[in-house]
């Protein structure tokens, strides 16, 4: 059920990027929907064209690609994270990634096409779109640098020392290993070494 608290949670998350005047905010509200996802259900699916953007109200999700039948986890989502196969939404092409619920999840969702219309109606929404694009570009570059420039052990240290504590606290070890690009056995060895330092 779409509650006032959920709507306010979305507004607060958007306002981390830009202050949203009431008149602009009211343009989005009629298009909002509540979505409940059971554990191991997909929000976006590889091969299917994505149309929605969601805000994760509670729960956790992972974002992965599949290559030769092997999953490659590249991102985790927690409450107050925007969730979308954004490139698929923009290009109208089938998604190259899957976003799967790791727990039961509640989201507030709206169509990307609504956001496109808001860009045309409002300078505030247009600025929000630019700020979101910049935020995503920074995140993608940070992830790429981590994978290309750091060893698996350095990536693990970055996880435990950085701002990604939720991953360590809430994500199963085999998914963390997959995210780091190593096997669960290698992760156990790294954890032992790091603990004994």
C-alpha positions in Angstrom: 0.0 0.0 0.0 1.3 3.5 -0.9 1.5 5.4 2.4 2.2 9.1 3.1 5.4 7.9 4.9 6.6 6.1 1.8 5.9 9.2 -0.4 7.8 11.4 2.1 10.7 8.9 2.1 11.0 9.3 -1.7 10.8 13.1 -1.4 13.5 13.1 1.2 15.8 11.0 -0.9 15.2 13.2 -4.0 15.9 16.2 -1.8 19.4 14.9 -1.1 20.1 15.9 -4.7 17.9 19.1 -5.0 15.3 21.0 -3.0 12.0 20.2 -4.6 9.2 22.9 -4.5 5.8 21.6 -3.7 4.4 22.5 -7.1 7.1 20.5 -8.8 6.8 17.6 -6.4 3.0 17.4 -7.0 3.7 16.7 -10.7 5.2 13.3 -9.7 2.9 12.1 -6.9 -0.1 10.9 -9.1 2.3 8.5 -10.9 3.7 6.8 -7.8 2.9 3.1 -7.1 3.8 0.7 -4.3 5.5 -2.5 -5.2 6.2 -5.5 -2.9 8.9 -8.0 -4.1 9.4 -11.4 -2.5 12.9 -12.6 -1.9 14.6 -13.9 -5.1 12.2 -12.0 -7.3 13.6 -9.8 -10.0 13.0 -6.0 -10.3 14.8 -5.9 -13.6 15.7 -8.9 -15.8 18.4 -9.4 -18.3 16.9 -9.5 -21.8 13.8 -7.5 -20.9 13.4 -3.8 -21.5 13.1 -1.9 -18.3 10.6 0.9 -17.8 10.6 1.7 -14.1 12.6 3.5 -11.5 12.1 2.5 -7.9 13.1 3.7 -4.4 13.9 0.8 -2.1 11.9 1.5 1.1 13.3 -1.5 2.9 15.2 -4.7 2.2 18.3 -5.4 0.1 18.9 -6.2 -3.6 21.8 -7.1 -5.9 22.6 -6.0 -9.4 24.4 -8.6 -11.6 25.4 -9.5 -15.1 25.5 -13.0 -16.5 28.5 -14.2 -18.7 28.6 -17.8 -19.9 26.1 -18.8 -17.3 28.2 -17.2 -14.5 26.8 -14.3 -12.4 28.9 -11.2 -11.8 27.6 -9.1 -9.0 28.5 -5.4 -9.4 26.2 -3.5 -6.9 24.0 -3.9 -3.9 21.0 -1.7 -3.0 19.6 -1.0 0.5 16.8 1.3 1.8 16.8 4.8 0.3 18.6 3.7 -2.8 17.2 4.3 -6.3 16.9 1.0 -8.2 16.7 0.7 -12.0 18.2 -0.8 -15.1 18.7 2.9 -16.0 20.5 2.4 -19.3 17.7 0.1 -20.5 15.1 2.8 -19.5 17.0 5.5 -21.4 17.8 3.5 -24.6 14.6 1.4 -24.7 16.8 -1.7 -25.3 16.7 -5.0 -23.4 18.5 -4.8 -20.0 22.0 -6.3 -19.8 21.6 -6.7 -16.1 19.3 -8.3 -13.5 18.3 -6.7 -10.2 17.2 -9.4 -7.7 15.6 -9.0 -4.3 17.9 -10.7 -1.7 15.2 -10.2 1.0 11.5 -9.4 0.9 11.5 -5.8 -0.4 9.1 -2.8 -0.5 9.5 -0.1 -3.1 7.9 3.0 -4.4 8.0 3.0 -8.2 7.3 5.2 -11.2 7.8 5.0 -15.0 10.9 6.5 -16.5 8.7 8.0 -19.2 7.0 10.1 -16.4 10.5 11.5 -15.4 11.2 12.4 -19.1 8.0 14.4 -19.2 8.9 16.1 -15.9 12.2 17.2 -17.4 10.2 19.1 -20.1 7.8 20.6 -17.6 10.1 21.7 -14.8 13.7 23.1 -14.6 13.9 21.6 -11.1 13.2 18.1 -12.4 15.6 18.7 -15.3 18.4 19.7 -12.8 17.5 16.5 -10.7 18.0 14.4 -13.9 21.4 16.0 -14.5 22.5 15.5 -10.8 21.3 11.8 -10.9 23.3 11.2 -14.1 26.4 12.8 -12.5 25.9 10.6 -9.4 25.7 7.5 -11.5 28.8 8.4 -13.5 30.8 8.9 -10.3 29.6 5.5 -9.0 30.4 3.7 -12.2 33.9 5.2 -12.3 34.6 4.4 -8.7 33.6 0.7 -9.3 35.6 0.5 -12.5 38.7 1.9 -10.8 38.3 -0.5 -7.9 38.1 -3.5 -10.2 40.9 -2.4 -12.5 43.4 -0.9 -10.0 42.9 -2.7 -6.7 43.8 -6.3 -5.7 40.9 -8.4 -4.2 42.4 -7.8 -0.7 42.5 -4.0 -1.3 38.9 -4.2 -2.5 37.9 -6.1 0.7 39.8 -3.5 2.9 37.9 -0.7 1.0 34.6 -2.4 1.9 35.3 -2.8 5.6 37.0 0.6 6.1 34.8 2.7 3.7 31.2 3.7 3.7 30.0 0.2 2.6 29.5 -1.4 6.0 26.0 -2.5 5.1 27.4 -4.9 2.6 29.6 -6.6 5.2 26.7 -6.6 7.8 23.8 -7.7 5.6 25.0 -9.5 2.4 25.7 -13.2 2.4 29.4 -14.0 2.1 29.2 -15.8 -1.3 27.6 -12.7 -2.8 30.4 -10.5 -1.3 33.0 -12.8 -2.8 31.2 -12.6 -6.2 31.2 -8.8 -5.9 34.9 -8.7 -5.2 35.5 -11.0 -8.1 36.9 -13.9 -6.0 35.8 -17.3 -4.7 34.3 -17.7 -1.2 37.4 -19.7 -0.3 39.6 -16.8 -1.3 37.4 -14.4 0.7 37.8 -16.6 3.8 41.6 -16.5 3.3 41.6 -12.7 2.9 39.4 -12.3 6.0 41.8 -14.4 8.0 44.8 -12.4 6.9 43.1 -9.1 7.6 41.9 -10.2 11.0 45.4 -11.4 12.0 47.2 -8.2 10.9 
